[in-house]
Amino acid sequence: MSKEKTAQLRKFVAPFEKADVKASVQQMINTIPPFFILWFLAYLALDVSVWLTVGISIIAAGFVVRMFIIFHDCTHGSFFKNKKANAVVGTITGILTLFAYEKWKREHAIHHASSGNLDKRGVGDIWVMTIDEYVEASKWERFKYRMYRNPLVMFGLGPLFLVLISSRFNRKDARKKERNNTYLINASLVVLYTIMILAIGWQAFVLIQGTIMFTAGALGIWLFYIQHTFEDSYFEDESEWDYVKAAIEGSSYYELPKVLQWVTGNIGFHHVHHLSPRVPNYNLEKAHVSTPPLQKATTVNLKTSLKSLKYKVYDEENKTFVTFGDIKHLLGNSETAQQ
């Protein structure tokens, strides 16, 4: 993409990069209080039916996803104009969604700066191996990769790993501010959860909060997965990597029904978000509609997105994802050559 077209795209999107305090506050009001109301209703529903409680908890999980989008925007500094306001709201929503604000902020910034760059994988992204890497890997490494890409592991164990392990511990190179924020959020969770357990009992708490966070976590991983894993997604070596191409060609437009678009905070317009992380979620659709070149991004919907589950390994030569079955014959050739 030429520098002129890149500059033009950024110029088109620039007007939507401004945070609107009124819109941000309104989003907090229609997201956070309803979550607490649903949580309380789920508890009251225990006197009627456990399954009713589970059903209400699943609905509440949708508001956790929406709350996470607020958290996400705060990490980009796009939800409020004020840096401190973003940090405060980001930390509070981090407690409610079980994510460490400063830690996630740094890792997610790395993701944006390296998405689609084959030489800078490993932080804030989903594990992707190229065909050559997979073929040359040991049997143990292939086994780990196949397990990681298994939907039952990714969307079943993945949420547990995210909230119980990954978000609870700092990276070794974390700075003091990041470490202290993680400690603050962890301590807040201990206090909050202890009070809740003492108030309603651990069984009720685990049933409701466990259902909510597991469902929200699985949905969050799915959204992240589908927005970077589609047949002709963009991946290049460092020498050929381009930020704008990675944003538009390496991020999908997930076209969702309006209700789900609202619940997911417009994150389906992921190509717009990657082009300009400073655009708050409530302006993403406006930027997409107002910028014709952005409408050329790969579009997936609920039905076609399911096809992405079969994409496992990236073919550098043909610039596309392939299935394990597509490269099965290469493994035999590799093992024969090694003997």
N, C-alpha and C positions, 0 to 999 in steps of 0.2 A: 504494500500500500504506500502510495507516494506521501511525501511530507505534506503536500497541499491538501490531499484528501483527509489525512489525519487531523490537520489543523482545522479543517472545515467541520469534521465530525465533532471535535471538542468544542468548537464555536456553537454548533447546534445545541449541544447538551448543556453548555455553561449556564444558561438562564434557569435551569432546573436544579442547580446545585445549592440553592439557597434554602436553608432551614426556615420553616414557618412555625413559630412558637405556638400559635393557636392550633395549628394542625397537629403538632406533636403532643400537646397537652390533651387535645381531644382524643387522640389515639390511645394515650395512656388511660383515659377515663373509660373508653369503650373496650378496654382490654383487661386491665388489672382488676377493677372491682368485679366484673362479671366472673373472672376466674375464682375469686374468693367466694362469691355467691354460689357458684356451681360446686365448689369444694364442700361448702356447708350443706347444700342440698344432697350431695352424695352421702354425707354422713347421716342426715335425717332419713334418707332412703333405706338405710340398713334396717329400720323397723318394718319396712315393707318387703324388700327383697334384695338379696345380695346382687342379683343380676341387674336390678335397677340402679344400684350403686355403681356397678361396673360401667353401665351404659352412660350414666351422667359423668363419670370419671373420664371416659373416652372423649366426651364432648369438651370437658374441661381441658383435656390435652391439647385441643385445637387452640385454646387461648394461651397455652404455654408456648406453642409454636409462634403465635402472633407476638407474645411477650418477648420471645427470643429475637424476633426481628427488631424490636425496639432496642434490645441489648446490642444486637449486631450493628445497628446504625450508630449507636453511641460509641462503639469501638472505632468506627470510621470518623467520628467527630461530625456526623451529618445530621443527627437528630435535633441538636440544639446548636445555636451559634456559639454559645458559651462553653468553653472547654471544661470548666468545673461542673457545669450542669450535666454534661455528657458523662463525666466520671461518676457523679453521684447516682444518677438514674441508671447508668450502666452497672454499677456495683449492686444496687438494689435489685434490678432485674436479674443480675447474675446470681444473687442469692436465691431468687425465686425459680430460676431455671437450672440451677446447680452448676453454673459455669463461672470460672475465675476470670474476672473482667480484664485485668492487665495482662494476664497470661494469654488469654484468647486473643486479645487485641494485637499482641506482638505476632503470634503465630499466624493469625489471619492476614496480617499485613504482608507477611512473607509469602503466603499463598497467593495474594493478589500480584505481588511483584514477580512471581515465578510460575504462575499457572500455565501449563502447557510446555514448560521448558524442561526438556528431558535431562538436562545436566544439573537441574536444581530441584529435584524431587525429594520428598521426605518430611516436609514440615507443613502442616495444615492442609494436606491433600489426601486423596485416596490412593492407595498403593497400586501403581500401574507398572507392568513389565512389558518390554518390547518382545517381539518374537525371538530375536537373537538372545536376549537376556534369559528368557524362559527356557529355550532349548539348551543353552550352555549351563544353566543352573543345575545344582545337585538335586537328587531325588527328594531330599529333605526340604530343600528350598522350594521346589515345585509344589510339594505337599502343603507347605505353609501358605504358599500363594493361593493354591486352589481352595484351601479352607477359608482363607481371608475373603476370597471372592464369592464364596458360597452364600446365597441369600439368607439361609438360616443363621449363619454366623454373623454376617454383616449387619442384618437388621434384627437379629435375635440377641446375640451376645454384644454386638456393637454398642447399643445404648447403655448397657451395664458397664462396659469398659469406659465409656466416655464420662459418665457421671460419678462412678465409684473410684476410678483410678486416674485416668488422664487429667481430669479437671481438679483433682484433689492434691496433686503433687507438682511442685515447681520443677522446671528444667534446671540442670546443673549450672547453666550460664545465666540464670535469671538474676536481674538486678534487684536491689533492695526494695524499690517501690513495687515491683512485680511480686516479690516474695511476700511482702507485708499485705498486699491486697488479697493474695490467695489465703493467707493465714486469717485475715479478717472475715472473708467469706466462709471459710471452713468453720471458724469459731461461731459465727452467726448461725450457721446451719445446725451445729451441735445444740446451741441454746434453743433455737426455734423448734427443732424436732423433739428435743427433750420435753419442752413445755406441751407440745401437741400430744405426745405419747402419754404423759401424765394426765392430760385432760380427757382423752378419749380412749386410751388403751392402745397397745402396740398392734393388736390385730386389725382394728379399724384403720389405724393410721397407715399400716403397711399396705392394706388392701386398696385404699383410696389413693394415697400418694404414689405407691408402687405402680398402680395401673396408669395413673396420669403421666408420670415421668417416663415409664417404659414406652408408652404409646407415642408421646411427644418426641422421645429420642429416636424411635424407629422412623417416624415421619420426617424428622430433621435430616437423618442420614440419607433417606430416600431422596429428599429434595436436593441435597448436595451431590449425591451420586448421579441422578438423572441430568443434572445441569452441566455435568462435565463428561458424562459417559454416553455418547451416542456414536453411531457408525462412523461418521466422517469428522469426528472431533479433531481439534488442532493440537499437534505436538511437534516440536522442532528442537534441534540441538541449539545450544547457546548461540552459535555463530549465525543461525538463520532465524532465531526467535524474534518475534515482533509483538510488543505489548498490545497494540490495537487489534491486530489479527487474532491474538490469543483471546482477547475479550469478545470479539464478535464471532469468530469462527470456532472458538474453544468453549464457548458458553451458550447453552441453548435458551430458546424462548419457550418456556413451559406454559402452554396455553391451557388454562384451567377454567372450570365453571366459575362464575362470579363469586359464589359463596366461598369456594376454596381459595380463590385469588385473594379475597378479603382476609380469610383466616391466615394465609401464608404471607400476608403483608407485601403482596406484589413481587415477591422474590422470584417468581417465574420469569420476570423480565431480567434475567440474570446477565444477559449480554450487555444491557444498559448499565447494570450495576458494576460489572467488571471494567467497562470503559471508563466510568466515572463513579468511584465509590462515595464521592461527596454528594451524590444525589440521594436525598432521603427517600425511604421506601414509598411514601405517598406521592412522589413525583415521578417514579419510574415509568408508569404507564404513559403519562403525559409526554415524557421525553421520547418514548418509543413511537408513539403516534405522530409526533411532530418532526421526527427525523427519518425520512424515507430509507436511507441506507441501513438503518438499524432493523428495519422490517424484513431485511433479507437474511437475517440470522436463522439458523436451523430451528424449525418449529416442531415441537413434540406436544402431544396431548395425552390424556389419561390412557387411551388405548395403545398408541404407538410407543409410549414411554416404557411399556412392559417389555418390548423387544430388547431394550438395553440390558436386561438381565442376562442375556446370552453373550454379551460382549465381554471378553476376558483379557485379551492380550492385544497390544497395539502393533500394527504392521507399519513400520517406518517407511518401507518402500512404496506401499500403495496408499499411505496416509489414511488408514482406516482401522477400526477395531475388528477383531475376528474372534471366533469361538475357540475353545480348546480342541474341539473336533476338527477344525480347519487345519490345525498344525500337528495333529497326532502323528502323521506320517514323518514329520521332521524329527520327532523324538527317536524313532527307530534308527534313522540315518545317523543321528548324533551319537547314540549309544554304540552303534557299529563302528563308527570312526574312532571312538575312544578306546575300543578294545585292541 
